[in-house]
Amino acid sequence: MERTDAVVAGAGLSGLSAALALAEAGLSVTMVDRTDPRAAVAGKGDVRTTAISLSSRRLLETLGAWAAVADRAEPILDIRVSDAESPIHLHFDHRVVGDQPMGHIVVNDDLKSSLLDRLEGHSDVTIADPGTIDSLAVTGAGAALILADGRRLEGSLVIAADGRESAVRRLAGLRTTRLPYRQSSIIDTIGHDEPHHGLAHERFLPGGPLALLPLSGNRSALVWTERKAVAERIAKLDDASFSAALLERFGSSLGRLHPLGPRRLYPLEMVTAEGFIADRVALVGDAVHAIHPVAGQGFNLGLRDVAALAEVLADAIRVGLDPGAPTVLRDYQRRRRFDSVSLTASTDGLVRLFSNDIGPVRAVRDLGLGMVQRIPAFKRVAIRHAMGTLGTLPRLLRGEPS
């Protein structure tokens, strides 16, 4: 196969986004996955939804992938955070910082389909036939993925976007830290009697957080995290019993709740790689940091990787540098390390702070929630964090081409 600037391993949301961002920046790209991405989307196998922050939406708009999902993306106008039986809660209103929604909820398969459509319009993008990665070969001039069927995909660098069990990461010799949460998330679509008015709910319970995220009509996406054994029992309940268990934990603010399905169960584990780069290899998304879904920031964190990497590589190409050179990849790692470490740590801290029912800890939580609710400056920072607009952002996240 003809050599390209970059070889992207993985055709999930992060891999598709990375390939498109690089193509839009003028790089030639080969992408490969174990399965045919078009067949996977046609099979409607991914029932999950994804929270897209404001800055992530700007990136997708700039890449031309937002228009196709915009009509089906439900805006998040407000967020309500509550703690079990405590009367104290946080309410985040998007109008505090402007007139844009804090984010949107999109169906994964819808977004994958849009990204694929955009990729197939690029003459410099090759979507290779499905194949399993067997080995990684690195030389001074480039890198290659060798597939189990003998094919060799060559580029100046290889981008690992192949998830938390990344084969490329393992072949590159990058170690990981793993932290099992002993929790699983139940994913379902929930119908309810009352309209949600664009309000996303995050309710912390001793077993884990329960989130209801707005979808079109009187529907919400459910991400219900519980201890593994409990989650397994709940996931197997009939619809009536499931509705009763959900209503008991969430309350009646949306009226009667009923599952629409399909229902899925996902075990949770934090996985972090020791670095973002190896020799002619760059990691993005879950390949470098798979985090707890408590704050709905996993894919947004991956898109920040994509935006930074696309910018670094585009800048290198413009001045005639080798995009896989060590200095170029070190620049990418420098830009991404702090954000990744800080968000991973804060997400893990949230899980540990709220996933218990110890009296003194509950008191500290209530104190913190009450403080943030009463101090406008704290709320503005929290809202901008949820929108992904804090700090110095790569060009794509500002709505500008790389």
PEFENVEN-V110180 format. One line per field, one symbol per residue. ss: DSSP state (a for helix, b for strand, c for the rest). Layout:
ss: ???
//
This chain:
ss: cccbbbbbbcccaaaaaaaaaaaaccccbbbbccccaaaaaaccccccbbbbbaaaaaaaaaccccaaaacccbbbcbbbbbbcccccbbbbbaaaccccccbbbbbaaaaaaaaaaaaaccccbbbcccccbbbbbbccccbbbbbccccbbbbbbbbbccccccaaaaaccccbbbbbbbbbbbbbbbbbccccccbbbbbbbccbbbbbbbbcccbbbbbbbbbaaaaaaaacccaaaaaaaaaaaaccccccbbbccccbbbbbbbbbbcccbbccbbbcaaacbbccaaaccaaaaaaaaaaaaaaaaaaaaacccccccaaaaaaaaaaaaaaaaaaaaaaaaaaaaaccccaaaaaaaaaaaaaaaacaaaaaaaaaaaacccccccaaaacccc
//
